[in-house]
Amino acid sequence: PLLLPLILPVVTSLIEAFWVWWCDKHFRELVFDRGVTTDQFTALVVPIAIAHGNAEVTRLASLLIGALTTGSYDWVSSVLLAFCLNVCVRHRWTQHAAATMLFWYSPELGERLAPWLACTLADQIHLEVKTYFGYCRFLFPFALALARINKGLPAFFSESAGLCLVVAFVLEVLEDLIVNFGGLPRGRMPAYFDEMDDSCESPFDPRRFTLRSAGAEETRVHCLAMQGSRRLHPRLILTIFALVSLAVPCLLEIMLGVGFIEGQCEHPIAPSKRLGQTFLWHRPVEC
């Protein structure tokens, strides 16, 4: 049980990274390699934004469920580890450390695995959407807290769960401040990556990076923060926020029960009853 809070952020980060790689692979095959000339940028930004938002939702919902069911503070280690990992990834320190150690151990192996470590367009977009699509997961918990206060109930069930929510939000804001305005150095990849790395050191770097497409002209894209999301229609951005934010109540109701989340039941509902409540909202709710 003590290791689970530490394993959670690592596993969710790996799954999220795999999804970004999968999107990049198919985007290059279906768009770049086929010489598509029309604007297909949305097809890459949207799935990456949803993947990042759902990864953050999974982390937060899991911690809240643990805090609500046990009342313990085991979530502290998981929140701090996730914060440190996100800062390192967004500064490209983890990428730099992995590449440096790999080339130090075996230059031949490093060159063979270099394409897996080089920062791609999808990686750059992934760094950009982290600036604000991670906030989607806080919409429902804070709305639920306000509704409970209006009913005269404790803000968020227990002291541990409420503190978990506040600390996670504060660290999310602190993370963005450190990454965007902290002035910390970015991880520099080995010299071998200079010719194949097509991204900037920072989303705020005013330089440009080139996207090469077989059979198509080179397209230059400004390497500015949130440049991908600024090209999305506001309705599409709101749709992403809705899809991600609604995942939080779904997870909480499946794991804790609708009656408990609505404040009608004092304790989380047994599994035999809560699954039925998740899909059929019969009244009155069984506790």
Secondary structure, 3 states (H helix, E strand, C coil): CCCHHHHHHHHHHHHHHHHHHHHHHHHHHHHHCCCCCCCCCHHHHHHHHHHHHHHHHHHHHHHHHHHHHHCCCCHHHHHHHHHHHHHHHHCCHHHHHHHHHHHHHCHHHHHHHHHHHCCCHHHHHHHHHCCCHHHHHHHHHHHHHHHHHHCCCCCCCCHHHHHHHHHHHHHHHHHHHHHHHCCCCCCCCCHHHCCCCCCCCCCCCCCEEEECCCCCCCEEEECCCCCCHHHCCHHHHHHHHHHHHHHHHHHHHHHHCHHHHHCCCCCCCCHHHHHHHHHCCCCCCCC
